[in-house]
Amino acid sequence: MKSQAKTQAAEQAIRRLIKRGEAITFQAVQREAGVSHAFLYNHPNMRGRIERLRPQARPLPAPAAPADAENTLVLALTGQITRLKQQRRLEVRALRDALEQAHGENLDLRRELDRHGRTSTTAAGGDESGLPGDISTSHRDGQRAVATLENCAWTSMS
């Protein structure tokens, strides 16, 4: 009966050690259960269980050191930089889409001008491009805007 109580105490000690993530050794079980080394070594089932569990024991990882103010600041700034880069990428994508749309509209207008004939517009106050004065000015302004957008896109990509 006494041996059965010691065996039960040793079993419970092993469970508690496992639960806490402590190493399962003869010494740890002996200390936790309040039994002798001789008792553990002389009981083949108990001895075998401890020997099987001993290599599997993995202590719990040490808690991470609390972050200091400098690490917190670095993390906050890194997050902010990441958000700004994402925002910049979205803006560049929107500008490229607008540029692509403007190029398409420009192409449509050129085709329409070709259908109506460019040569008659020069006589109507246009310039050497064959475009009427107000369209020619708008065209040059559009080209400047496109160049500006392209420069912005290249600058934000670097």
MOQUISUL-V542659 format. One record per backbone hydrogen bond with DSSP energy under -0.5 kcal/mol. CO is the residue of the C=O (numbers start at 1). NH is the residue of the N-H. E is the energy in kcal/mol with one decimal. If there is no record, write none. Layout:
co:CO nh:NH e:E
co:CO nh:NH e:E
//
This chain:
co:1 nh:5 e:-1.8
co:2 nh:6 e:-2.0
co:3 nh:7 e:-2.4
co:4 nh:8 e:-2.4
co:5 nh:9 e:-2.4
co:6 nh:10 e:-2.4
co:7 nh:11 e:-2.3
co:8 nh:12 e:-2.4
co:9 nh:13 e:-2.1
co:10 nh:14 e:-2.3
co:11 nh:15 e:-2.2
co:12 nh:16 e:-2.4
co:13 nh:17 e:-2.5
co:14 nh:18 e:-2.5
co:15 nh:19 e:-2.7
co:16 nh:20 e:-2.1
co:17 nh:21 e:-0.7
co:17 nh:22 e:-2.5
co:18 nh:21 e:-1.0
co:23 nh:25 e:-0.9
co:25 nh:29 e:-2.5
co:26 nh:30 e:-2.6
co:27 nh:31 e:-2.4
co:28 nh:32 e:-2.6
co:29 nh:33 e:-2.9
co:30 nh:34 e:-1.6
co:30 nh:35 e:-1.1
co:36 nh:40 e:-1.6
co:37 nh:41 e:-2.7
co:38 nh:42 e:-2.4
co:39 nh:43 e:-0.7
co:40 nh:43 e:-0.6
co:42 nh:44 e:-0.7
co:43 nh:47 e:-3.0
co:44 nh:48 e:-2.7
co:45 nh:49 e:-2.1
co:46 nh:50 e:-2.4
co:47 nh:51 e:-2.4
co:48 nh:52 e:-2.1
co:49 nh:53 e:-2.3
co:50 nh:54 e:-2.1
co:51 nh:55 e:-0.6
co:53 nh:56 e:-0.6
co:53 nh:57 e:-1.0
co:54 nh:57 e:-0.8
co:68 nh:72 e:-2.3
co:69 nh:73 e:-2.3
co:70 nh:74 e:-2.5
co:71 nh:75 e:-2.6
co:72 nh:76 e:-2.5
co:73 nh:77 e:-2.7
co:74 nh:78 e:-2.5
co:75 nh:79 e:-2.3
co:76 nh:80 e:-2.2
co:77 nh:81 e:-2.6
co:78 nh:82 e:-2.3
co:79 nh:83 e:-2.3
co:80 nh:84 e:-2.5
co:81 nh:85 e:-2.6
co:82 nh:86 e:-2.2
co:83 nh:87 e:-2.5
co:84 nh:88 e:-2.7
co:85 nh:89 e:-2.5
co:86 nh:90 e:-2.2
co:87 nh:91 e:-2.4
co:88 nh:92 e:-2.7
co:89 nh:93 e:-2.4
co:90 nh:94 e:-2.3
co:91 nh:95 e:-2.6
co:92 nh:96 e:-2.6
co:93 nh:97 e:-2.4
co:94 nh:98 e:-2.4
co:95 nh:99 e:-2.6
co:96 nh:100 e:-2.8
co:97 nh:101 e:-2.3
co:98 nh:102 e:-2.5
co:99 nh:103 e:-2.6
co:100 nh:104 e:-2.0
co:101 nh:105 e:-2.5
co:102 nh:106 e:-2.7
co:103 nh:107 e:-2.4
co:104 nh:108 e:-2.3
co:105 nh:109 e:-2.5
co:106 nh:110 e:-2.4
co:107 nh:111 e:-2.3
co:108 nh:112 e:-2.2
co:109 nh:113 e:-2.5
co:110 nh:114 e:-2.5
co:111 nh:115 e:-1.8
co:112 nh:116 e:-1.6
co:113 nh:117 e:-1.3
co:118 nh:121 e:-1.2
co:118 nh:122 e:-0.9
co:119 nh:123 e:-0.9
co:120 nh:124 e:-0.6
co:121 nh:126 e:-1.5
co:122 nh:125 e:-1.2
co:127 nh:130 e:-2.0
co:131 nh:127 e:-1.3
co:132 nh:136 e:-3.3
co:133 nh:137 e:-2.2
co:134 nh:138 e:-1.9
co:135 nh:139 e:-2.7
co:136 nh:140 e:-2.4
co:137 nh:141 e:-2.5
co:138 nh:142 e:-2.4
co:139 nh:143 e:-2.4
co:140 nh:144 e:-2.3
co:141 nh:145 e:-2.3
co:142 nh:146 e:-2.5
co:143 nh:147 e:-2.4
co:144 nh:148 e:-2.4
co:145 nh:149 e:-2.6
co:146 nh:150 e:-2.7
co:147 nh:151 e:-2.4
co:148 nh:152 e:-2.5
co:149 nh:153 e:-2.5
co:150 nh:154 e:-2.4
co:151 nh:155 e:-2.6
co:152 nh:156 e:-2.5
co:153 nh:157 e:-1.2
co:154 nh:158 e:-0.8
co:155 nh:158 e:-0.7
//
